[in-house]
Amino acid sequence: MKWPLQKALYRTAHMITKPLVKLIKVPVPELITGAGSVTQLPPLIQKHGVGRVLLVTDQGITRLGLADGLVKALEEIGIGCSVFDGVQPNPTIENIEAGVAAYQHNRCDGIIAFGGGSPMDCAKMVGARVSNPGKSVMQMRGAFKIPKALPPLFAVPTTAGTGSECTVAAVVSDPQAQEKFAVTSLKIVPRYAVLDPELMLGLPPHITASTGMDALTHAIEAYIGRFGTPFTDENAEKAVKIIFQDLEAVYLDGSDLERRNNLAQASYFAGLAFTRALIGYVHAIAHNLGGMYGVPHGLANAIVLPHILDFSRADCEHKLARLAVVGGLGEAKEPAADLAMRFIEKIRDMNRNMDIPTSVAQLQEKDIPHLAQRALKEGNPDYPVPTLMNQQQCEALLRKLLPSVENPAG
């Protein structure tokens, strides 16, 4: 099919889908925030009649002892807590099934997702499998294929990035196919989200940087896409303002509790925005870089983001200009073209200042056609992007990420 006709079909799909997306009532978790707020969680779990929880996390969290206080507080009020810390970066189907086995073996009746995006995604899918034993993870792939509600799910993020504590999505890796896929359902939104900045104080600078840029990508893609609403725009703007203000400062000084708290809020705001207005090609490419090479998701987003904004700028210039004003980069009376360019350059500056590379070290020329094909299969027509991209354009963009390419922004 010729590209002009394909584009017309994709835009028709967007026109049909947009009003339907706006009709979906996405649940909002009850929010608990502030330093030490994780201590408020045990009585809430007790209130829901949960007798034993599975705490889903990773071994890094276990080694740091970040969840020890919560486990002890739960046991002090008679709630048993089994810890499943087998979550890998980019959780796999095998990971999820191991979590299901742990849940069933320990006779749990609730779940705590404790950690970054990987434990969040794994915990959501463990809950989905437990409550829907007749459906495999692969059968849940895509949108709205989880019929029954999850056991009570409580989310405690330890990074300020994914916003998964308030989203309808979980991302799963399939190592055999070397790809990632999304599971989307209103049923997997946690009941409670605890944003405790004290749990984030020990994050290494590179994790602070990549997770913060992940949240920024969520906010920007939700804002420049075609499905935005006043609600999503407001939350995206709040996220961008905070991240521009505080991310680089926290990268330099991770002990700043107030700014850590701000970034946790920004991640949540960005989550509220993109779970309703959706994402775009940055994520489509990042997911596939993660699936094929294991590139951490936030890092991949940070590297790809300025390139997609360059590609899309002409069709979302006024929105980028508004974000530039929100981010304190200029005044509304200035030309939109100047503000939009300044906004993109700011993102490049942030990447540079936080030692985020301009290329993907693992990327190989021979893989580019396949990566582009997969990214576009994910993005078209599901993501309401400002500028549609074809195979040739996607391959050209990916070549800019090759490690041998001298990038003038580097």
Secondary structure, 3 states (H helix, E strand, C coil): CCHHHHHHHHHHHHHHHHHHHHHCCCCCCEEEECCCHHHHHHHHHHHCCCCEEEEECCHHHHHHCCCHHHHHHHHHCCCEEEEECCCCCCCEHHHHHHHHHHHHHCCCCEEEEEECHHHHHHHHHHHHHHHCCCCCHHHHCEECCCCCCCCCEEEEECCCCCCHHHCCEEEEEECCCCEEEEEECHHHCCCEEEECHHHHCCCCHHHHHHHHHHHHHHHHHHHHCCCCCHHHHHHHHHHHHHHHHHHHHHHHCCCCHHHHHHHHHHHHHHHHHHHHHCCCHHHHHHHHHHHHHCCCHHHHHHHHHHHHHHHHHHHHHHHHHHHHHHCCCCCCCCCHHHHHHHHHHHHHHHHHHCCCCCCCCCCCHHHHHHHHHHHHHHHCCCCCCCCCCCHHHHHHHHHCCCCCCCCCCC
